[in-house]
Amino acid sequence: MNKQLLDRLISLRQVLHKYPEVSGQEAQTAKRIKKFIADYQPDEIIENIGTYGLAFIFDSKNEGPVTVFRSELDALPIEEINNFTWKSVVPETSHKCGHDGHMVMIAGLADYLYHNPPKRGKVILMYQPEEETGTGALKMLQDEKFTQLNPDYVFALHNLPNVPLGEIRCRDDVFAAASVGMIIRLKGKTSHAAQPEKGKSPAGAMAEIIQMLEALVRETELSDFALITPVFARLGEKAFGTTPGYAEVMATIRSYRNPDLDKLKKSARKKAEMIAETYGLSFDFEWVEEFSASINQKEAVEMIKVSAIENGLNYHHLTTPNRWSEDFGYFLEKYPGAIFGLGAGMDMPELHNPDYDFPEDLIPHGVHIFQSIIKQINQ
């Protein structure tokens, strides 16, 4: 990669980092990406896919496969504690998952495709909103503007802190877990703390539900790894004179297999509702931030491995999937492809930490891996 292009990509990355936007609000981020890539004269630009999704199409005008490379647009609701000049200026919002870096690696392909157009089929650079909430991929998939693209392959990456810089980590079958957030709301009746018998406290039900959730995986017949993690609980108000009348429990369910997630969802809801009824409480339930398992196709994984070797990068085959989730899994449910991890270097803050920052030394590695995949499929 020549220095002029790398400097442009670094400059874009720092602007994106300085002005982050959370899920569902990525309008200005999309405009900045469009302005940058439009300079490389894609054959077609499609905007507002789902919400703020973008597709930049480089068309050979010849028959052949359609290859999509995806990046995320959104940042996180996290206050940044770094002090560099490109520090986020948006309160309680920052790029702490590296999506700013992912965006510029995909943008770097525009320069390559301008100078090395595909010889067959199409290459599409795609930008997806709302990855962090698990809603963006589905919105794009349900939009006719995207379905008309009809991809043959879809690819994505995610940077991995505390993995050697540029190391590729991948596997066929399950790469990242399915997950969903659950919210259980219990409503009883307040009373004076001196007369708890005159109210309906949800305290006992809340305790039983937490214990039930922690035991549910052990008690359910599943095909693969699964985990339920209680993440939040609230009981009543800070008032010593009041017996509580409301409780809320939140937990994350995750599994390597989508059918196991469905089984745990049904069981958790049924058992929580039974506990609530036993205590005479009204019951409300909500599922949020659901992610499908990311299941890689073997052929696509082999292309990634070939690309790693071609670029002199270490390829590490994962023996077990990642426990975290990625909503790229929804694309992989419908189209062949793969997502891989790209080492961001050792001794780094972890993803979602307030002092995390995407390492700019990683930019050329991501661009080159994707370039090599283009060569295998479209050139």
C-alpha positions in Angstrom: 0.0 0.0 0.0 1.4 3.4 -1.0 1.9 6.0 1.7 -0.5 8.5 0.0 -3.4 6.0 0.2 -2.5 4.9 3.8 -2.4 8.6 4.9 -5.8 9.2 3.4 -7.2 6.1 5.2 -5.7 7.1 8.5 -7.1 10.6 8.1 -10.6 9.2 7.4 -10.3 6.8 10.3 -9.5 9.6 12.7 -12.4 11.7 11.5 -14.8 8.8 11.9 -13.4 8.2 15.4 -13.7 11.9 16.4 -17.4 12.0 15.3 -18.9 8.7 16.2 -22.6 7.8 16.0 -24.5 5.1 17.9 -26.8 2.5 16.3 -29.6 4.0 14.4 -28.0 7.4 14.1 -25.3 6.8 11.6 -26.4 9.4 9.0 -23.2 11.6 9.0 -20.9 8.6 9.2 -22.6 7.2 6.0 -22.2 10.6 4.3 -18.5 10.7 5.1 -18.0 7.2 3.7 -20.0 8.0 0.6 -17.9 11.1 0.0 -14.6 9.2 0.3 -15.5 6.2 -1.9 -17.3 8.3 -4.6 -13.9 9.6 -5.6 -13.1 6.1 -6.8 -16.0 6.1 -9.3 -17.9 3.0 -8.4 -20.4 2.0 -11.1 -23.3 2.4 -8.7 -24.0 3.7 -5.2 -27.0 2.6 -3.3 -28.0 4.5 -0.2 -30.3 4.1 2.7 -30.5 0.3 2.7 -32.4 -0.6 5.8 -31.7 2.7 7.4 -28.3 4.2 6.6 -26.8 1.2 4.8 -24.6 1.7 1.8 -23.5 -0.4 -1.2 -20.8 0.7 -3.6 -20.8 -1.6 -6.7 -17.8 -2.2 -8.9 -19.2 -4.0 -12.0 -17.1 -5.8 -14.6 -20.1 -5.9 -16.9 -19.3 -9.6 -17.4 -21.1 -12.6 -16.0 -19.6 -13.9 -12.8 -20.0 -14.1 -9.0 -21.1 -11.2 -6.8 -18.8 -10.7 -3.8 -19.8 -8.5 -0.9 -17.4 -7.1 1.7 -19.2 -5.7 4.8 -18.2 -3.2 7.4 -20.2 -1.7 10.3 -21.0 2.0 10.7 -22.0 2.3 14.4 -20.2 3.3 17.6 -20.9 2.5 21.2 -22.5 4.5 24.1 -19.2 4.6 26.0 -17.3 7.7 27.2 -13.8 7.8 25.8 -10.9 8.4 28.2 -8.1 8.7 25.7 -6.4 12.1 25.1 -5.2 12.0 21.5 -6.2 14.7 18.9 -8.9 12.5 17.3 -10.6 11.7 20.6 -14.4 11.5 20.3 -16.0 14.9 20.7 -19.5 13.3 21.2 -20.4 12.9 24.9 -20.8 9.2 26.0 -20.2 7.9 22.5 -17.0 6.4 20.9 -15.7 3.8 18.6 -14.7 1.1 21.1 -15.2 -1.9 18.9 -13.0 -0.8 16.0 -15.7 -0.2 13.5 -13.9 3.0 12.4 -11.0 0.8 11.4 -13.2 -1.7 9.7 -14.8 1.1 7.7 -11.5 2.3 6.3 -10.2 -1.2 5.4 -13.2 -1.7 3.2 -12.8 1.9 1.9 -9.2 1.0 0.9 -10.6 -1.6 -1.5 -12.2 1.2 -3.5 -8.7 2.4 -4.5 -7.7 -1.1 -5.5 -10.9 -1.7 -7.5 -10.5 1.7 -9.3 -7.0 0.6 -10.5 -7.8 -3.1 -10.8 -11.5 -3.5 -11.8 -13.1 -6.9 -11.5 -12.8 -9.0 -14.7 -16.0 -10.9 -13.9 -19.0 -10.4 -11.8 -19.3 -7.6 -9.3 -17.5 -6.5 -6.1 -19.7 -4.7 -3.6 -18.4 -2.7 -0.7 -21.2 -2.7 1.9 -21.7 -0.6 5.0 -24.1 -1.8 7.6 -25.8 0.2 10.4 -26.9 -1.0 13.8 -24.5 -3.9 14.3 -24.1 -3.4 18.0 -27.8 -3.9 18.6 -28.2 -6.9 16.3 -30.8 -5.1 14.2 -28.9 -3.7 11.2 -28.3 -6.9 9.3 -31.9 -7.9 9.4 -33.1 -4.4 8.2 -30.8 -4.6 5.3 -31.8 -8.2 4.4 -35.4 -7.1 4.4 -34.8 -4.2 2.1 -35.4 -4.9 -1.6 -32.5 -2.6 -2.5 -30.2 -5.2 -0.9 -32.0 -8.4 -2.0 -31.7 -7.3 -5.6 -27.9 -7.5 -5.3 -28.1 -11.3 -4.8 -24.6 -12.0 -3.5 -22.8 -15.2 -4.2 -20.3 -14.6 -1.4 -20.3 -12.4 1.7 -17.1 -11.6 3.8 -16.4 -9.6 6.9 -13.7 -9.3 9.6 -13.4 -8.2 13.2 -10.2 -7.0 14.9 -9.0 -9.0 17.9 -7.0 -7.2 20.6 -4.2 -9.2 22.3 -3.7 -11.4 19.3 -0.5 -10.9 17.3 -0.8 -8.1 14.8 -2.1 -9.4 11.4 -2.7 -12.9 12.6 -5.8 -14.4 10.9 -8.1 -16.5 13.1 -10.9 -18.4 11.5 -12.8 -21.7 11.3 -15.5 -23.3 9.2 -18.9 -24.1 10.8 -19.6 -21.9 13.8 -17.3 -18.9 14.2 -19.3 -16.8 16.7 -22.2 -17.6 19.0 -25.8 -16.8 18.8 -27.1 -14.6 21.6 -30.1 -12.7 22.9 -30.9 -10.4 25.8 -33.9 -11.1 28.0 -35.8 -8.7 30.3 -38.2 -10.1 32.9 -40.4 -7.6 34.7 -42.3 -8.6 37.8 -45.1 -6.4 39.2 -46.6 -6.9 42.6 -47.9 -4.4 45.2 -46.0 -2.0 47.5 -46.8 -1.8 51.2 -45.3 -0.3 54.3 -42.1 -2.1 55.2 -43.5 -2.7 58.7 -46.4 -4.6 57.0 -45.0 -6.6 54.1 -47.9 -9.0 54.3 -50.2 -6.3 53.0 -48.3 -6.1 49.7 -46.9 -8.4 47.1 -43.2 -8.3 47.1 -41.4 -9.8 44.0 -38.2 -10.3 46.0 -38.6 -14.1 46.4 -39.6 -14.5 42.7 -36.6 -12.5 41.6 -34.2 -14.6 43.6 -35.8 -17.9 42.2 -35.7 -16.6 38.7 -32.0 -15.8 38.9 -31.2 -19.2 40.4 -33.4 -20.8 37.7 -31.5 -19.1 34.9 -28.1 -20.0 36.3 -29.2 -23.7 36.4 -31.2 -23.8 33.1 -28.3 -24.8 30.8 -27.3 -27.7 33.0 -30.9 -28.9 33.1 -31.6 -28.6 29.4 -30.7 -31.2 26.7 -28.5 -29.2 24.2 -26.4 -30.1 21.2 -23.5 -27.8 22.0 -22.1 -25.1 24.3 -24.5 -22.6 25.8 -24.4 -20.1 28.6 -26.8 -17.9 30.5 -25.4 -14.8 32.3 -27.5 -12.7 34.6 -26.4 -9.1 33.9 -28.7 -6.8 35.9 -31.3 -7.0 38.7 -33.4 -4.4 40.3 -35.8 -4.6 43.3 -38.0 -1.8 44.5 -36.7 1.6 45.3 -34.2 3.1 47.8 -36.8 3.5 50.5 -36.4 1.8 53.9 -40.1 2.3 54.7 -41.5 0.6 51.6 -41.9 -3.1 50.7 -41.0 -3.4 47.0 -43.7 -3.9 44.4 -41.5 -4.1 41.3 -38.5 -6.2 40.2 -36.6 -6.5 36.9 -34.1 -9.2 35.9 -31.9 -9.0 32.8 -29.8 -11.9 31.4 -27.9 -12.8 28.2 -28.5 -16.3 26.7 -25.8 -17.5 24.2 -25.2 -20.7 22.4 -23.1 -22.0 19.5 -26.3 -23.4 17.8 -29.4 -21.5 16.8 -31.8 -24.3 17.8 -30.3 -24.5 21.3 -30.9 -20.7 21.7 -34.5 -21.2 20.7 -34.9 -24.0 23.1 -33.4 -22.0 26.0 -35.6 -19.0 25.1 -38.8 -21.0 25.3 -37.8 -22.8 28.6 -36.6 -19.6 30.3 -39.8 -17.7 29.5 -42.0 -20.6 30.6 -40.2 -21.2 33.9 -40.0 -17.5 34.7 -43.7 -17.1 34.1 -44.5 -20.1 36.3 -42.5 -18.6 39.2 -44.2 -15.2 38.8 -47.7 -16.9 38.9 -46.7 -18.8 42.0 -46.0 -15.5 43.8 -49.2 -13.9 42.4 -47.3 -11.4 40.4 -48.0 -9.9 37.0 -45.4 -10.7 34.4 -43.9 -8.9 31.4 -41.2 -10.3 29.1 -39.0 -8.8 26.3 -36.3 -10.1 24.0 -33.7 -7.6 22.8 -30.5 -7.5 20.8 -30.8 -11.0 19.2 -27.9 -12.3 17.1 -27.8 -15.4 15.0 -24.8 -17.7 15.1 -22.1 -16.8 12.5 -21.7 -20.0 10.6 -18.8 -20.0 8.1 -18.8 -21.8 4.8 -15.8 -24.1 4.3 -15.0 -22.9 0.8 -15.0 -19.2 1.9 -12.7 -20.1 4.9 -10.3 -21.8 2.5 -10.2 -18.5 0.5 -9.3 -16.6 3.7 -6.5 -19.1 4.5 -5.1 -18.8 1.0 -5.2 -15.0 1.3 -3.3 -15.1 4.6 -0.6 -17.3 3.2 -0.3 -15.1 0.1 0.2 -12.0 2.3 2.7 -13.7 4.6 0.4 -13.6 7.6 0.0 -16.3 10.2 -3.2 -18.3 9.8 -4.6 -19.8 13.1 -7.4 -22.4 12.8 -9.7 -22.0 15.8 -10.7 -25.2 17.5 -13.7 -23.7 19.3 -16.0 -20.8 18.3 -15.9 -17.4 19.8 -18.4 -16.8 22.6 -19.2 -13.3 21.5 -21.8 -12.5 18.8 -21.9 -10.7 15.5 -25.0 -9.9 13.5 -23.1 -10.8 10.3 -24.5 -14.2 11.1 -27.8 -13.2 9.6 -26.0 -12.6 6.2 -24.3 -16.0 6.6 -27.7 -17.7 7.1 -28.7 -16.6 3.6 -25.5 -16.4 1.6 -22.3 -18.4 1.5 -19.3 -16.7 3.1 -17.2 -16.2 6.2 -16.2 -13.8 8.9 -12.7 -14.0 10.4 -10.7 -12.4 13.2 -7.7 -10.2 12.5 -5.1 -9.8 15.3 -4.9 -6.2 16.4 -1.6 -6.6 18.4 -0.6 -7.5 21.9 -0.9 -5.5 25.1 -4.0 -3.6 23.9 -7.1 -2.6 25.7 -9.9 -5.0 25.1 -12.9 -4.3 22.8 -15.5 -2.0 24.5 -12.9 -0.7 27.0 -13.0 3.1 27.4 -9.3 3.4 26.4 -9.5 1.2 23.3 -8.4 2.6 20.0 -8.1 0.8 16.6 -4.4 0.3 15.7 -3.7 2.0 12.4 -0.8 -0.4 11.6 -3.6 -3.0 11.0 -5.2 -1.1 8.1 -2.9 -2.5 5.3 -3.4 -6.1 6.5 -7.2 -6.0 6.3 -7.1 -4.3 2.9 -4.6 -6.9 1.5 -6.6 -9.9 2.8 -9.7 -8.6 1.1 -7.8 -7.8 -2.1 -6.5 -11.4 -2.3 -10.1 -12.7 -1.9 -11.2 -10.5 -4.8 -8.4 -11.9 -6.9 -9.6 -15.5 -6.2 -13.2 -14.8 -7.1 -13.5 -11.8 -9.5 -10.2 -11.4 -11.3 
